């Protein structure tokens, strides 16, 4: 007769054979992320990274059709370019993020094993990351979001282990610090938010080393002085960039977006409460200093998201790593934790967690369904439409899926007052496809093919919208992308 194991015996079993279960979880995580990888067309931001990577393949550097340099996350785009060269198309462009999604599962395992508990702790956290719908979604995007999440939390893990716990990663200490600095450099390279790690490190160091009895000795600590200097430099740089982007120019706007970001998590209130309860339990444990530090790591940069001038789940999903960590921590402390975990996953299956992959997803208002691929396949398949000049509202998709665009109808993509990032200011041409900029109806050709997305339709000038509505005939509509032929 099969023996029924107690929870403590299951814990020892998973601790002993944890590496084999981790390998199985990693294989499952890879499948969930690679399934349906090309079932959905790239959306707007993905096509930017795609054309930057094409520039690398064609010229060796991320230069766009207009000659402009795409100076953002260049190393990530070199990696994208390699997989586009190796695997081709959307699959190759998105494959690097798939790998970082799997790497994030490995990182979750080490977090859980180190700060929750061996056996169940590591495997539970790794499984939650594996099945998370948002983690799967962003692991399938040709953009740097998943890589940023991985390096952001990897850098903190290395800092805490090497500097705070004084544990070794490699045999020589110089290699440990070199790895930490390398990870921090990549994090800041991928996203401005990475600079927030430096002042956070200062706060964590003070939390662990400060006491009123040694307040003056702290200023003789070379590590503290170095972090104090770089922490102020990083904080000043972040504030400078925020003010340069006019992020605080409109308090009402900040309050509005703060509400949107809060509502995003309040939609999953029960899940957030699970994480909050886990955090509360953790703060009363003997490792409370780590958990307070980890809370700062997740919460402080997240508050800055409230001041962005546009809403997008891509700006807040990275914090999901912290929420799932405390969900795993809570289950580790519960009785019947294996049954409770199974019930939790079953209850949230299809919303927070996916067991069979994700084929289609409408991210949010700034990341809608967008069948650019289908639109340009339709244009290429029509002898009439493909023979006309192409006018579009989003040129990177035309470069990636088609043969480029000859005209771009000007509009403010982000809605900000000053918006020059879509224009090559040296030549006056559109930046991504080197297209002629159409500001007035007179700038349009006599007859043309017109590819428009719903976001642009809402933002075009009234006179341009009225003209296009009355002079164009629709041939194709799919997921908010429309192909029309127009005659002046």
Secondary structure, DSSP 4 states (H G I P E B T S, - for coil): -PPPPPHHHHHHHHHHSHHHHHHHHHHHHHHHHHTTTTSS---HHHHHHHHHHHHHHHHSS-B-TTS-B--SSHHHHHHHHHHHHHH-HHHHHHHHHHHHHHHHHHHHHHHHHHHT-TTHHHHHHHHHHHHBHHHHHHTTSSSSHHHHHHHHHHHHHHHIIIIIS---SSSSHHHHHHHHHHHHHHHHHH-GGGGHHHHHHHHHHHHHH--GGGTTGGGG-HHHHHHHHHHHHHHHHHHHHHHHTTTTS-HHHHHHHHHHHHHHHHTTHHHHHHHHHHHHHHHTSTTHHHHHHHHHHHHHHHHHGGG-SS--GGGTGGGHHHHHHHHHHHHHHSTTHHHHHHHHHHHTBTTTB-SS--S----BTTB----HHHHHHHHHH-HHHHTSEEEES-HHHHHHHSS--SEEE---SS--SS--TTEETTTTEETTT-PEEE-SGGGS-SEEEEEEEHHHHHHS-HHHHHHHHHHEEEEEEETTEEEEEEE-
